[in-house]
Amino acid sequence: MVRVRVDWRTSLDLTGRILLYLAIPLVFPLAIAVWYGESVLPFVVAIVVTIALGGGLRSLPGDPGDLGPREAFLAVAVIWFLVATVGAIPFVTAGMGTIAHPINAMFEAMSGLTTTGATTLVDFSIHDRSILMWRQILQWLGGLGILILATAILSELGVGGAQLMETETQTRNVNKLTPRISETARLIWGLYVGLTALAVVVYYGLHLVDLAPKMGLYNAVAHALTSVSTAGFSPEPLSIGAFAPIVQWAVIPFMIAGSTSFVLMYFAINGEPMRLLKNEEFHFYIGALAFFTTLVAAALVFDPNAGFSAEATLRHAAFNVASMVTTTGYASVDFDLWSAAGKHMLFLCMFLGGMVGSTTCSIKSLRWLVALKAFRRNLFTSVHPEAVRPVRLSGRTVDEETIRDIYAYLLLSLVIFFLFTILIVVDAARIGANVSEFDAMGAAASTFLNIGPAFGEAGPYGTYNGFSMATKTAMILLMWIGRIEIIPVLVLFTRAFWRT
């Protein structure tokens, strides 16, 4: 008889605890609904279901054991999926617009929690402010990983958290700021909350001095929640393009901060800035931002349809490159109208990502840097086969197992990207939708890498609502797989994970 090795009771008990804590942030949009005189039913129902489901999972028969790597993998996959499911309840219960459909609601919630920013909303004006704010809150919760917050809380209850931290960040030997993982998680969340609060002050401050007429307190809070989390939802159908140019300049540093390693930022704030400034991944990441901003600005200069001033050219290039590289997904202008050169540059930016240990998604700069260094090393040793030349990063040798893992991750990412591109093209042809191959590639990359906007119908001022329910269901899975970085999902489908 084959024995199941995974202590699923431990994973579900942990999932139940997380769901119980999710009831707390649901109180915030509930308060907004009361303030604006809107229906509170969507959030009351969500809170009741969340508590009932969380309590039910915790009361399952059997005692939860210790949290091992297998249980952590299972918990990561289940928690992200169940939290998104519960997060969709207010959209369905509110019964307004396209997101009243369960598939669209799940799409919206998964897009929010995974910080993707892709939306199926068509008419923003029909939705309550409380519902639109719940989308923003979902993204803020997903920004740094709801599991890190849970780790800080649950460790106080005697539940191990180091495995969750490593699984969530996909970072071996996480640089611990303190001897205790729970304290480290608290410091990181403190920095996250501090940056978000600073964004609120800056955005609303611009409004108070009459430089940003539309950036009232509601919009300042809503966009601060999705700037530092590099998420991209906006209550405005024109995204950041709805605001004054100075707001677009102000948002750029917060997107970059959100995609910079929070561990290194913590050291920089506490008197050790050189640990950040000398970091090779940081150099590569900032260099990539500058490189692509220059290329996109050049493309706009030669684009006969652009017609921007010098300041606007630099602003739109810097903003939209930062938005794509950091996987935020805001837009300052409808870049789907740009020339092919500009759009293809932004498409390439989708695959970069920010730094490991940040809120960003996509491939991440560290993997590209190590892969390029390993490729250069391999070219050298092919000419000098007797040479021993290790790959070094910020003075430290990168072990060969890590390099093989990165190559495997890159290959796996490309395979998934191409498979889903084919699926989108075939399904679009089936329903007679006008989706070009480039638009399908953009939609697949944007959902898998958790970017948000793509091109064509799914462009920055468009919507994913036109795709079939089958494609949107596949995109829900794609966002889920991309956010938790493939391995925790795929490992669940192996026999070795479940059995001895």
N, C-alpha and C positions, 0 to 999 in steps of 0.2 A: 504493500500500500504506500502510495506517495504522500509524504507529509508536507503540508504548507508551512513554509518557514517564516513568512511575514506575519508579525503580530498585528493584524488588521484592526484589532480592538484598540490598540494604542493609537493608531493613526486616526481612527474615527473619534476617539475620545478627544484628541487634540483638535480635530476639525470642529467638534461640538463646542469646545472652549472658544475657538476663534469666532464662530458664528454668534455666540452669546455676546462677545465684545462688539460685534458689528452693529448690534442694536443701539450702541451709544452714538455713533456718527449719524444714524438715521434721525436722531432727535433734532439735529441742526436744521435740515430742510423742513421738518415738522414745525419748528419755531418760525421759520420764514413764511410758511403757509398761513400760520396764525396771524403773523404781522401784516401780511398783504390781504388777508381775508379770503384765502384760497382753500380748496378742499384739503382736509388733513387725512382723509380716508386712505390714500395710497401709502402713506408712511405709517399709519396705525396698523394697517394690514401687514406691511412688511416687518414691522417690529414684532408683532404677535407671531408671525410665521418664523422669523429668525430665532426668537427665543424658544418656540416650541421645537423647531428642528434641532437647534443646538442642544437643548435639554434632552431631547430624545436620543441623540447620538451619545450623549454622556451617560445615559441610563441603560445602555445596552448591557445584556448579561455578560459576566466575566470581568476580570480585573485587568486594567491596562498595565502593560509591563514597561520595560525601559525603552527609550526611543533610540533605536539603532539606525544605521544608514538606510536599510530597506524601509523601515517605518517612516523615515523622513522623506524618502522619495515618494512613497504613496501619499503621505500627508500633503506634500507640496502640490501634487497633481490634483488631489481631491479638493483641497481647500480653495485653490484658485477657481476651480469649476463651480463649486457650490456657492462661493461668495458672489460670483457673477450671476448665478441663477437667482439668488435671493435679491441681488441688486437690481434685477429686471422687474421685480414685483411692482414697484411704484409706477413704472412705465405702463404696464398692462392694466393695473388697477385704475390709473388716471383715465385711460380710455380715450386719449386725444392723439390724433394724427397717425402717422405711419408706425410709430413705436408702440401703438396699442396692440399690434400683432405680436404674438409670443416670440416668433423667430426674430423679428426686427428688434423687439425689446431685449432679447438675449444678445443679439448682435451689438446693440448699443451699450449694454452693461459690460459685456466682455471687452468691447473696444475701450470703455472707460477704465475698467480695472487693470487692463494690460497696458494702459497709457498709449493706446494706438491713436485714437482721435478720429477714426473713420466713423461716419455717421450715416444713418438712414433717414434723418430728419429732412423734410421737404419744406414745410412752412414753420419757421421758428416762432412766428407771432401768435400762434394758437396755443402755445404751451405756457403753463403757469411758471412763474419765476422759481418757485420751489422745486419743480421738476427739473428745470434747466440747471439749478444749483446742485441737485443731486448728481447729475452727470459730472459736474466739476469736482465734487467731493469724492466720487468713485475714483477719479483719476489721481487725486491727491493721495488717497489711501494706497493705490497701486504703485505710486511713484517710487518710493524707496522699498516697497515690498511690505505688504501687510504682515508678512511673517517676521520681519525684524522687530516690529512693534510687539507682536505676539511673543517673540522670544524674550523681550525685556520683561513682559508681564508674567509669562508662564514660568520663567526660571525662578521667580519668587515663589511659585507654587511647587517648586521641586521638580519641574519637568526640564530635561536637558535641552539646551538650545544651540550648542555648537554645530551639531549636524545640520540643523535647519539653516543656520547662517551660511555654511559652506555650500549647501545645496542651492539656496536662493541666489547667492552671489556667484556661484560657479567659480570660486576662487580658492585655490588651495593655500593653506598657511596664511589665512587672513591676518593682516597686520593688526594685532589687537592693541587698542589704545590703553586698555587696562587689563589687569589679570583676569577679570570676570567678564564673560561674554555678555551678560545682561547689562553690565555697566557700559560696555562698549556700544551696545545697541541704543542705550539711552542717550549717550553723547552724540551719536550719529543723528538720532531723531531730534535732539535739541538743536543741532545745526540746521536740520531740515526745516523745523518750525521757525527758527530764527530767520532763515533766508526768505521763507514765505511771508513772514510778518514784515520784513524789510521791503519786499516787493509790494505789499499792500500800501505801505507808507509812501513809497516812491510813486506808484500809479495814482493813488488818491491825492497825493501832494501836487502832482501836475494838474489835477482837476481844480484843486483849491486856488492855485495861482493862475487859473484861466488859460492854461496851455493845452488842456485836454478836456474840452467841453462834455464829451460823452462818457468820460471815465469817472462816473459817480462811485459811491462806496460799494454798491452791489457789483458793478463791473470790475472794480479794483480787486475785491476779494475773489471774485470768480476767476479772473485771469491770473492772479497771484497763485491760486491753487493749481493751475495747469501750466505755469511757466517753470517753476523750480522742479516740478515733477516731470518736466519734458514730455507733457502729455498732449496738449493741443486743442482740447475742446474749448468752444467759446459760445456764450449765449447769443453772440452776434453772427448772423449769416455771412457777413463779410470778414469774419475773424478779426485779426488785428488791423486789417485794412480799413475797418470801420472807424479807426481812431486817427488822431493827428500824427504827423510824421515823428514828433518828438517821443510819442509813446512807443512807436516801432523801434526807435533807437534805444529806449529805456528797457525794452523787453529782451534785447539781444544778450546783455550781460547775465541776466537771470537764466536764460536757456543754457548759456555756456557754463555757468556755475552749477546748474543741475546735472550737467553731463561731465563734470570734473570729479575725480575721486574724492569722496567725502572724508576718507581717512587722511589724505594728503592736505585737504583744505583745513581739517581740524589742526594738524600740525602747523600749517601756515598761520592760522589765526592765533595760535598759542606760542608764537615767537620762533618758529622754525620754518620760515618761508622757503629756505633753500631746498628742503626735502621735496617741495613741489616744483620749484623752479629748475632743479637739476634732474628732474625725472624725465627719462627718455620718452615714455609714453605721452607725457604732457607736451613735450616738444613736437612729437609727431602729430598729435591731435590739433594743436594750435597751428602748426604748419599746414595741415590739410585744410583747415578752415580758411587760412589766408590764401592758399593756392587756388581753391575752388571759387572763392569770392572774386579773385582777380580774373579767372577765366569767365565766370558768369557776367561780370561787369563788362568785360571785353565783348562778349556775345551781345549784350544789350546795346552797347555803343553802335554795333554794326547791324542791329535789328531795326529795319525800317518801320516796323509797327510799334516799337517801344515809345520813342519820342520823349524820354525822360530828361530832366535836367541833370547836371553832373551830380548834385547832391542826391537826387532821387535814384539815379543809376547805382551809386555806391550803396545807398540805403537798402534798396530792394535786393541787390546782389548779396550784401552781407546778411540781411535778415533771412532771406529764403534759403541761403546755403546753411546758415546756422540752424534754421528750423529743420532742414532735412538731415544734416549730419548729427544733430543732437536727438533726432527722432521725435522732436516736439510736434511738428505738423501744423503749426500756425501758418498763415499766409498774409502778406502785406499787400498783395495784388494778385490778380488772376494770372498766374504764371503759365496756365495752359494755353494762353494766347501768345506766348513768346515764340521765337523762332525755334526750329528743331535743335540748334546748337545749345541754346539756353536750357531747353527741357531735358536734353540728354545729359547735360552736366548735372542737373538736379537729380536725375535718375541714378547716376553713379554715386552721388552723395548719400543716397538711401542706404548703401551697403557699407558705409564707414562706421558710424556709431561713435559714441563718446568713450570715456575711460571706464575701465573695470572699477567696480565699487561706486558707481554713480547711479542715477535714476534712468539712464539711457538704455536703449535696447540695441537692435541690429547686431552686426558682427563684433563690433567694438575695436577701437584703435590698437589695443594691445595685441590682439590676434594677428592683425595685418602687419604690425611692426615685427613681431617674432617670425611670421611666415616670410617676410621680405628678407630679414637677416639670415634666416636658414637657407633661403633660395640663393642669396649671395654667397653664403658659405659653401653651398653645394657646387656652385660654379667654380669657386676657387679650388676646391679639393678635386674636381674633375680634371683640372690642369696640373695640380700638384697632389697626386694621390697619397704621397707619403706624409702630407701635412696633417697636423692635429689642430683643428681650429674650432673651439667651442663657440656657441652662440651666446653672447653676453647682452644683458639688459640692465642699464643703470649700474654697471660694475659687477653684476652677479651672473653666474653661468646658468643658462636655461637648460634643464635636463632634457635628454632626448625623448623621454616619455611624454613630456609636456608638448614638445614640438610635434610628435606623432598625433597627440590628441587634437592639436590645433588644425593640422592638415585634415584629420578625419572630420572635424566640425565644419571646416570650410567646404569639404566635398559633400557632406550630408546636407548642408544648407543649400548648396547649388542644386542638388538633386530634388529636394523638396520644392524649391522655387520653380524649377522647370516643370515638375509634375503638376503643380497647381496652376501654372500658366496655361498648360495644355488643357486642364480641366475647365478653366474659365473660357478659353476660346471655343472649346467643343460645346459647352453648355450655352454660351451666347449664340452660337450658330443654331442650336436646337430650338431656342425660343425666338430666333429671328432678330436678336438685338444687334445694334451696330457697335461692336467692340473690336477695335483694331488689335493687331498682335502687340504693338507697343503699349497700348492702353491696358491690355491684359497683363503684360509683364509688370507695368506700373502698379496695378491693383494687387497682383500676387506679392510683389516685393513690399508694397506698403502695408498690407495686412500681416504678412509673415514677419517682417522686420519691425512691426509696430510703429509705423510712421504716421499714417492717417490719410492725408490727401494723396491722390495719384494724378492721373491725367485723363482727359476725355470726360466721360460722364461722372467719373469719380474724382474729378479735378478739385482744386482748392475751393471753388464756389459751387461745386456739384454735390452729388449724393450717391451712396451705394444702393439706394432703394431700387434702382432700375434692374439690378441683377436678380436672377431667379432665387427662389427660396432655397433651392438645392445649393447654388453657389454661395449664398450667404451663410448657409449652415457649414459649408466647407471652410469659409473664411473665419467663422467662429472658432473652429478647431485650429485653424492656422494661427490666429492671434494667440490662442491658449498655448500652442506648442512653441511659438516664437518667444513669448514672454518668459516662460520658464526654461528656455534655452534647450529645447529638443530632448536632451538625454533623460531628464526625469519622467518624460512622457513615454519615450520609446522603450525605456528599460522595463516599464510595466507590462509590455507585450512580449517579454522573453520568458521562456520556461525556467531559466536559471534563477530569475528573480523570485518566482513563487514557490519553487520546489527544491528539495535537496537533490 
